[in-house]
Amino acid sequence: MLDAPTTRRDFLKGTGALIVSFSLAGPLAEASAQTVTAAKPVALDEVDSFLTLASTGRVTVYTGKVDLGTGTRTSLRQIVAEELDVPLDWIALVEGDTATTPDQGPTWGSLTIQVGGVQIRQASATARKALLEQAAQRLGVAPDALEIRYGVVRVKTDSTKSVAYSELIGDREFHLKVDKTAPLKSPGEYTIVGTSVPRVDIPAKVTGEWRYMQDVRVPGMLHARVVRPPAVGAELRSVDESSVSGIKGLRKVVRQANFLAVVADSEWAAVKAASQLTATWSSWEGLPEMSKLYEHVRSTAINKDEVTIDKGDPKAALAGAAKRLEATYEFAIHTHGSIGPSCAIAEWKNDQLTVWTASQATHLLRRDLAMTFGVPADKVRCLYFDGAGCYGRNGHEDAAADAALLAREMGRPVRVQWMRHDEHGWDPKGPPTLVDVAGGLDAAGNVVAWQSQFWIPKVTLITEGVPFVAATLADLPRKPTLNPGNVFQNSAPSYTFANVHAVCHRLETTPFRPSWIRTPGRMQNTYANEAFMDELAAAAGVDPIEFRLRHMNDTRGATVLKAAARKAKWETRRSRSSARAVPSA
């Protein structure tokens, strides 16, 4: 049953909250966020955390996940439209607003649909069940005598007897816990999910109307640029403010420990001031020489060894192999290199911080900003807008911390737009990976042994963020975290061997701040494993696809491999080996 004494309109009047949603009506010139004084439900077990139904028939979906270009703001709408039986164009979506959306975890690992979508689907099913029960009471029939079409509940045998969702719940809250047993629609009944529908964001993106984070403007905001050290560990010795005294519109040179920035009325004034400001820094040469990077990686202290597969006795099998091979693979340090440098806006008002950001983890960013600036998490609100893409922790969160620090200093909203040298120089990096692999073949060319070692950074806790560069430079509170993401993934080979051992040497330190980059671990580790499979196939004198299929006990994987070979018009061949053959014992 529904218990809804509070209207949505009355709720919003009491809180002063601005609910932000996306539409295709074109970009707004400015954005603003009023203080949220009484929280909208955001708990993961509340239907009202995920859904509101208006008296107009419109449905608003709230999700803590964000769309990074994969189309989830369309597919999540499809899920709700399907479960509630309403037209797709009746659905609005609010994403990544920490004040109004539930924390469904960061947008990573392709989990938006399989985790976030499942939660939203179950909330929708709960709402549907409650609406059917309410309609059954009003219409004087059993719930199973009813059907729903376009948000209207009607008697199956008499369509003149009906009641709309808007009459049952419009503008009121459900006050219901998500029912995990609420029946879901059968896939056989789907009319929206599984169909090809136009993505809701594409028209505005094609016409240039879509508003990205870099386009957001807040009334009364100032513009800032951060002046970075010439080296990672350099310390700020002195600043000559007279070097920028003639720049019109410059408001302030801000210095806090080793954090240095300029704030101005216009963006161009900030750019000019940042380029002209004279500062003296200490020297620092703490990075390993590029030519000796992997020697440095191999010699770094190991925090712990993490065995990802251990089967049989690969050491003994390798010693008795007819052929033995060894190879080393080096995977370089990677930058995200986002096509549009990171941007954020921050505003402090009544001891509350609002941040406009392109972070793919707004709830995580909220927590980290609260810790860094010493305020409760409920005093921080992060609002998501599309950035230039990330697929990993790039500079978005760092720009947010820059803006928050400067907004607190200025008492005004501050927009920080990173420059290209900021993005490439100061975003967190995908760490270097070193891989040693040894393998053995029997006389028939079958793999009898596989041993691999991976040198990768340790992780303090995967759910921890990456320390803000602003917090490090300004000596603000920060956790001493090392978070390269799940870079152990796919270290175990994807093939079936009788004798196999793979170990990840988790290193105590790594050059630069590490963060996850797209498909963490799967790029570098899979490359090493697959390259070595090619080496073994060449040593066995066998076509590399045939060789893989010979060692694959995975029907789905084999099907995919065969399909790829057909699509590529693969011609059976022997490949040449470049791995080092090891003399038999």
Summary of the structure (lengths in Angstrom):
residues: 585
radius of gyration: 28.3
end to end distance: 76.5
largest distance: 87.5
contacts: 1945
relative contact order: 0.11
helix: 32%
strand: 23%
